[in-house]
Amino acid sequence: MNLRKSITITFGSQYIDLVMTFFSSLILARLLTPEDLSTYSIAASVALIGHLFRSLAPASTFPSTANIFVSRRPSHRRSPRRNW
């Protein structure tokens, strides 16, 4: 049930984002003059490229530091190391 809820939330948020983007572009098309629209298009392109580079960042592929420290804690079940 938890997986189903996660999938529903993920697809729902993507769908809401798509609908909001569509309606905001409709509103901006009505409000902006051609000169303002060109300025907005350039700014949106720069923001889109920045978002693209942010999503390609290698930091997102590494596990969080909290998970690293938890996984390196010694377990009480392990036998002690013998260095002989």
Buried (B, 14 or more C-beta within 10 A) or exposed (E): EEEEEEEEEEEEEEEEEEEEEEEEEEEEEEEBEEEEEEEBEEEEEEEEEEEEEEEEEEEEEEEEEEEEEEEEEEEEEEEEEEEE
